[in-house]
């Protein structure tokens, strides 16, 4: 179980984490929460579910590259480079309209995923230097999977990872490279994510 998730009877997953690993994941989840922020909350009357449901959000993509990766445009992404100016303008318009009605919900879901990670870790009882075994229900596993994916996207964006070739380069970075700790976290989270997927699909 050390270093990777394993399925547990009745569904869900478990992984052994030491104190340092718990601290790293919790710190990253808190940073993710701070990055995502509260978003533009609906301006409807209290208790008015319809007003909240149809309240528009932002129409422009975030300026921060990580947020732009976590909250991407629905249209006009990779593959649209050959579009004409008119087509590009149309795609931007579609993306803006789509974003207005989806970004708030997407931010809320990502916040809930990150909060689930923090709550699960805070509920652990760490025994001395031995760490603890984290056990997740199926629902918590799905939330963790979402949060791990967001954390890897965030770190990968900071590391300018765009494809598999970039990942191969990361493996060969010397220990003296200042990016090394971030690279190690990126690769470790990838292992956790992959084994958690296996528990849900196996």
CORTAKA-V474788 format. One record per helix or strand of 3 or more residues. SS is the DSSP state (~ for helix, > for strand). FROM is the first residue (numbers start at 1). TO is the last residue. If there is no record, write none. Layout:
BEGIN
ss: <SS | SS>
from: <FROM | FROM>
to: <TO | TO>
END
This chain:
BEGIN
ss: <> | ~ | ~ | ~ | ~ | ~ | ~ | > | ~ | ~ | ~>
from: <13 | 19 | 49 | 65 | 85 | 103 | 128 | 132 | 138 | 164 | 180>
to: <17 | 36 | 54 | 70 | 100 | 122 | 130 | 136 | 158 | 171 | 201>
END
